[in-house]
Amino acid sequence: VVFVLLHHFSCCRAPPPLLVFFFILSFHTQLLSLLQRSHTQSYFKEDVFTHTHTLLSRPELRNDYSQAGRENGPQLSVVAEQMKVVSRRGGNATLPCKIQMDQSMMPSRKMRIKWTKMTSDYLKEVDVFVAMDYHKRSYGSFHGRVHLQSSSPMDASLVITEITLEDYGRYKCEVIDGLEDGTVVVSLDLEGVVFPYYPRLGRYNLNFYDAERACRDQDAVVASFDQLYDAWRGKLDWCNAGWLSDGSVQYPITNPREPCGGKNIAPGVRNYGLRDKDKNHYDVFCFTSHYKGVCVCVCVCVCVCVCVPSFNQCIVQFHIVG
């Protein structure tokens, strides 16, 4: 470009010196830019090749990269050796919860262990026990009855003593250490019996809160679905719908018949779904447990007797009282 301009001006007239200077400066700048770009691309290709060749020829470096990837994942987890623990009223139970951490990590003094109990409808969690270093606290009806087993620094298992009927349910173990955390859910089941109940006024006279009081009067609590299902598997057959602890209304049928949903329907637990706890009225299914060596008899319109000298055996009898 500079040559053409100089030739043009030489045929006509001499170019201004300042114009020639700017053209030469522009050409020099573009030439340097092209040379630097070419050098950078060459260096980049050579660097990528060298880096790739090094990784392929040195496996230990590949392992370092894999280890770095693993370190970015979770380094703390919580597990339970068994997901369901069975006990009895008045007994003790240990809900398992084990902490697993990366070998390079050690539990810090700020690690927090928290146990909560889920409500029967699973919408809320009730605080049971919290521990952080030497600070420990139990809550509500669990006060003075719960503590950590602490067989090792990695043991967060919860020990519950003097178990009550209300202790039945699902518990969550949560461990938090800095930015790492883990949870596991364990169920506490109780040996006992499910029985239907309705007052002397007649059937379908209880809203949910009346049903709770009625079960308490029988030294019992409103049964859960799992408890009713286990009773159905044990051949409980009852045609009248009753409240369960989650606010649903259901009834167990082992012998299908017309007044109980139809005889052509398979046996099972019939479900009316969730009902209005204030306005709707039904019967109720209650659950009671027993102390070791004690015979429990509940007689309303149905008499339920449980006599258990050994908890390896359970004898349940139902009969209608005239």
C-alpha positions as CSV (number, residue, x, y, z in Angstrom):
1,V,0.0,0.0,0.0
2,V,2.8,2.4,0.9
3,F,4.6,1.5,-2.4
4,V,1.5,2.3,-4.5
5,L,1.0,5.6,-2.7
6,L,4.6,6.6,-3.1
7,H,4.5,5.6,-6.8
8,H,1.3,7.6,-7.3
9,F,2.7,10.7,-5.7
10,S,6.0,10.3,-7.6
11,C,4.1,10.5,-10.9
12,C,2.2,13.5,-9.9
13,R,3.6,15.3,-7.0
14,A,5.6,14.5,-3.9
15,P,3.5,13.1,-0.9
16,P,3.4,15.0,2.3
17,P,6.0,13.6,4.8
18,L,3.4,13.3,7.6
19,L,1.1,11.1,5.5
20,V,4.0,8.8,4.5
21,F,4.9,8.5,8.2
22,F,1.4,7.4,9.3
23,F,1.1,4.8,6.5
24,I,4.5,3.3,7.5
25,L,3.5,3.2,11.2
26,S,0.2,1.5,10.4
27,F,1.8,-1.1,8.3
28,H,4.4,-1.9,11.0
29,T,1.7,-2.3,13.7
30,Q,-0.3,-4.8,11.6
31,L,2.8,-6.8,10.8
32,L,3.7,-7.1,14.5
33,S,0.1,-8.2,15.3
34,L,0.2,-11.0,12.7
35,L,3.6,-12.2,14.0
36,Q,2.4,-12.3,17.7
37,R,-0.8,-14.1,16.8
38,S,1.1,-16.8,14.9
39,H,3.5,-17.3,17.7
40,T,0.7,-17.6,20.3
41,Q,-1.2,-20.2,18.3
42,S,2.0,-22.2,17.8
43,Y,2.8,-22.0,21.5
44,F,-0.8,-23.0,22.5
45,K,-0.7,-26.0,20.3
46,E,2.6,-27.1,21.6
47,D,1.5,-26.5,25.2
48,V,-1.7,-28.6,24.8
49,F,0.2,-31.4,23.1
50,T,2.9,-31.4,25.9
51,H,0.2,-31.4,28.6
52,T,-1.8,-34.2,27.0
53,H,1.3,-36.2,26.4
54,T,2.4,-35.8,30.0
55,L,-1.0,-37.0,31.4
56,L,-1.0,-40.1,29.1
57,S,2.6,-41.0,29.9
58,R,2.3,-40.4,33.7
59,P,-0.7,-42.2,35.3
60,E,0.0,-40.8,38.7
61,L,-1.0,-37.4,37.5
62,R,-4.2,-38.8,36.2
63,N,-4.9,-40.2,39.6
64,D,-4.3,-36.8,41.1
65,Y,-6.9,-35.3,38.9
66,S,-9.4,-38.0,39.8
67,Q,-8.7,-37.5,43.5
68,A,-9.3,-33.8,43.1
69,G,-12.7,-34.6,41.5
70,R,-13.6,-36.9,44.4
71,E,-12.7,-34.2,46.9
72,N,-15.3,-31.9,45.4
73,G,-18.0,-34.5,46.2
74,P,-19.6,-35.1,49.6
75,Q,-17.1,-36.1,52.4
76,L,-19.7,-36.8,55.1
77,S,-22.6,-39.3,55.0
78,V,-24.9,-40.8,57.6
79,V,-26.1,-44.4,57.6
80,A,-28.3,-46.7,59.7
81,E,-27.5,-50.4,60.2
82,Q,-31.3,-51.1,60.4
83,M,-34.1,-48.9,59.3
84,K,-36.7,-50.2,61.8
85,V,-36.3,-50.9,65.5
86,V,-39.0,-52.8,67.5
87,S,-39.6,-52.3,71.2
88,R,-42.4,-52.1,73.7
89,R,-44.0,-49.6,76.0
90,G,-41.8,-49.1,79.1
91,G,-38.7,-50.6,77.4
92,N,-35.6,-49.1,75.8
93,A,-34.6,-48.7,72.2
94,T,-31.5,-47.6,70.3
95,L,-32.0,-45.9,67.0
96,P,-28.9,-46.4,64.9
97,C,-27.0,-43.6,63.2
98,K,-23.4,-43.9,62.1
99,I,-21.2,-41.1,60.7
100,Q,-19.0,-41.9,57.7
101,M,-16.3,-39.3,56.8
102,D,-13.4,-39.1,54.4
103,Q,-10.2,-40.5,55.9
104,S,-8.6,-37.1,55.6
105,M,-11.3,-35.5,57.8
106,M,-11.8,-35.7,61.5
107,P,-15.0,-34.7,63.4
108,S,-14.7,-31.1,64.5
109,R,-15.8,-29.7,67.9
110,K,-18.5,-27.8,66.1
111,M,-20.1,-30.9,64.6
112,R,-23.9,-30.8,65.4
113,I,-26.0,-34.0,65.8
114,K,-29.7,-33.4,65.8
115,W,-32.6,-35.9,66.2
116,T,-36.2,-35.0,65.3
117,K,-39.4,-36.9,65.2
118,M,-41.7,-36.6,62.2
119,T,-45.4,-36.1,62.8
120,S,-47.8,-38.8,61.7
121,D,-48.8,-36.7,58.6
122,Y,-45.0,-36.0,57.9
123,L,-45.7,-32.3,57.6
124,K,-43.6,-31.2,60.6
125,E,-40.6,-32.3,62.7
126,V,-40.5,-32.2,66.5
127,D,-37.2,-31.6,68.2
128,V,-36.0,-34.6,70.2
129,F,-32.3,-34.1,71.0
130,V,-29.4,-31.9,70.0
131,A,-25.7,-32.3,70.8
132,M,-22.7,-30.2,69.8
133,D,-19.4,-31.0,71.6
134,Y,-20.2,-31.0,75.3
135,H,-23.5,-29.2,74.9
136,K,-26.5,-31.5,74.9
137,R,-30.2,-30.8,75.2
138,S,-33.4,-33.0,75.0
139,Y,-36.9,-31.5,74.3
140,G,-40.5,-31.9,75.4
141,S,-41.7,-35.3,76.5
142,F,-38.2,-36.7,75.6
143,H,-36.5,-34.6,78.3
144,G,-34.4,-36.9,80.5
145,R,-35.2,-40.0,78.5
146,V,-32.8,-39.7,75.5
147,H,-29.1,-39.6,75.1
148,L,-26.5,-40.5,72.5
149,Q,-25.0,-44.0,72.6
150,S,-21.5,-42.5,71.8
151,S,-19.7,-45.8,71.5
152,S,-17.2,-44.0,69.2
153,P,-16.7,-40.5,67.8
154,M,-18.6,-41.6,64.7
155,D,-21.6,-43.0,66.6
156,A,-24.7,-40.7,66.7
157,S,-27.2,-43.4,67.7
158,L,-30.0,-42.3,69.9
159,V,-31.0,-44.2,73.0
160,I,-34.6,-43.8,74.2
161,T,-35.6,-45.1,77.6
162,E,-39.0,-45.7,79.3
163,I,-40.7,-45.8,75.9
164,T,-44.3,-44.4,75.7
165,L,-47.0,-45.1,73.1
166,E,-46.4,-41.6,71.7
167,D,-42.8,-42.5,70.9
168,Y,-43.9,-44.7,68.0
169,G,-43.0,-43.2,64.6
170,R,-40.2,-42.1,62.3
171,Y,-37.1,-40.3,63.6
172,K,-34.5,-38.3,61.6
173,C,-30.8,-38.2,62.4
174,E,-29.1,-35.1,61.0
175,V,-25.3,-34.5,61.3
176,I,-23.8,-31.1,60.2
177,D,-20.1,-30.4,60.2
178,G,-19.2,-27.1,58.5
179,L,-20.5,-27.3,54.9
180,E,-21.0,-31.0,55.1
181,D,-24.2,-32.7,56.2
182,G,-26.0,-36.0,56.1
183,T,-29.4,-37.4,57.2
184,V,-31.0,-40.8,57.7
185,V,-34.6,-41.8,58.9
186,V,-35.2,-44.7,61.3
187,S,-38.6,-46.1,62.4
188,L,-39.5,-47.0,66.0
189,D,-42.2,-49.7,66.1
190,L,-44.0,-51.0,69.2
191,E,-45.4,-54.4,70.0
192,G,-49.1,-54.1,70.7
193,V,-52.6,-54.4,69.4
194,V,-55.0,-52.4,67.2
195,F,-58.7,-52.3,68.2
196,P,-61.7,-50.4,66.8
197,Y,-63.7,-48.2,69.1
198,Y,-67.0,-46.3,69.1
199,P,-68.8,-44.7,72.0
200,R,-72.1,-45.8,73.6
201,L,-73.9,-43.2,71.7
202,G,-73.5,-45.2,68.6
203,R,-71.2,-45.4,65.5
204,Y,-69.8,-42.4,63.6
205,N,-70.0,-40.0,66.5
206,L,-66.4,-38.9,66.8
207,N,-64.5,-36.2,65.1
208,F,-60.8,-36.5,65.1
209,Y,-60.1,-34.8,68.4
210,D,-62.9,-36.7,70.1
211,A,-61.3,-39.9,68.8
212,E,-57.9,-38.9,70.3
213,R,-59.6,-38.4,73.7
214,A,-61.5,-41.7,73.4
215,C,-58.3,-43.7,72.7
216,R,-56.5,-42.0,75.7
217,D,-59.4,-43.0,77.9
218,Q,-58.7,-46.6,76.9
219,D,-54.9,-46.3,77.7
220,A,-54.2,-46.1,74.0
221,V,-53.4,-43.8,71.1
222,V,-54.9,-43.4,67.6
223,A,-53.4,-46.1,65.4
224,S,-51.3,-45.3,62.4
225,F,-51.9,-46.7,58.9
226,D,-48.9,-49.0,59.3
227,Q,-50.3,-50.4,62.6
228,L,-53.7,-50.9,61.0
229,Y,-52.2,-52.6,58.0
230,D,-50.2,-55.0,60.2
231,A,-53.5,-55.7,62.1
232,W,-55.2,-56.4,58.7
233,R,-52.4,-58.8,57.8
234,G,-53.1,-60.5,61.2
235,K,-56.8,-61.0,60.0
236,L,-58.4,-58.0,61.6
237,D,-61.8,-57.5,59.8
238,W,-63.9,-54.5,60.6
239,C,-66.6,-53.0,58.4
240,N,-66.9,-49.5,60.1
241,A,-64.6,-46.7,59.0
242,G,-62.4,-45.2,61.7
243,W,-59.9,-42.3,62.2
244,L,-56.2,-43.0,61.9
245,S,-53.4,-40.8,63.3
246,D,-52.6,-39.0,60.0
247,G,-56.2,-37.7,59.7
248,S,-57.3,-40.3,57.2
249,V,-60.4,-42.6,57.6
250,Q,-60.0,-46.3,56.7
251,Y,-61.1,-49.8,57.6
252,P,-59.7,-53.3,57.2
253,I,-61.5,-56.0,55.3
254,T,-60.3,-59.6,55.1
255,N,-63.7,-61.1,54.1
256,P,-65.2,-58.9,51.3
257,R,-69.0,-58.7,51.5
258,E,-71.8,-56.4,50.2
259,P,-72.2,-54.1,53.2
260,C,-68.4,-53.5,53.3
261,G,-67.6,-52.1,49.9
262,G,-68.9,-55.1,47.8
263,K,-68.0,-58.8,47.7
264,N,-66.3,-58.6,44.4
265,I,-63.5,-56.3,45.7
266,A,-60.3,-57.8,46.8
267,P,-59.5,-57.8,50.6
268,G,-57.5,-54.9,51.9
269,V,-57.6,-51.7,53.8
270,R,-60.4,-49.5,52.4
271,N,-59.5,-45.8,52.4
272,Y,-61.8,-42.8,52.6
273,G,-58.9,-40.4,52.3
274,L,-58.1,-37.4,54.5
275,R,-61.2,-35.9,56.2
276,D,-62.1,-32.7,58.0
277,K,-60.9,-33.3,61.6
278,D,-63.6,-31.0,63.0
279,K,-66.7,-31.6,60.9
280,N,-66.5,-35.3,59.9
281,H,-67.5,-38.0,62.4
282,Y,-66.4,-41.6,62.3
283,D,-65.3,-44.4,64.7
284,V,-61.6,-44.7,65.5
285,F,-58.9,-47.4,65.5
286,C,-56.8,-47.3,68.7
287,F,-53.4,-48.8,69.4
288,T,-52.1,-50.0,72.8
289,S,-48.9,-51.6,73.8
290,H,-48.1,-53.5,77.0
291,Y,-45.4,-53.8,79.7
292,K,-43.5,-57.1,79.9
293,G,-45.4,-59.8,81.6
294,V,-48.6,-57.8,81.8
295,C,-52.0,-58.8,80.4
296,V,-53.9,-56.0,78.7
297,C,-57.6,-56.3,78.1
298,V,-59.7,-53.6,76.4
299,C,-63.5,-54.2,76.5
300,V,-65.9,-51.8,74.8
301,C,-68.1,-53.4,72.2
302,V,-65.2,-55.5,71.3
303,C,-63.0,-57.1,73.9
304,V,-59.3,-57.3,73.0
305,C,-57.0,-59.2,75.3
306,V,-53.2,-59.5,75.0
307,C,-51.4,-61.7,77.5
308,V,-47.7,-61.9,76.8
309,P,-45.4,-63.6,79.3
310,S,-42.7,-63.6,76.7
311,F,-42.4,-61.0,73.9
312,N,-41.5,-63.8,71.5
313,Q,-45.2,-64.8,71.6
314,C,-48.3,-62.7,71.2
315,I,-51.8,-64.0,71.7
316,V,-54.7,-61.7,70.5
317,Q,-58.3,-62.6,70.9
318,F,-61.4,-60.8,69.7
319,H,-65.0,-61.5,70.7
320,I,-68.2,-59.6,70.7
321,V,-69.6,-58.7,74.1
322,G,-73.4,-58.8,74.3
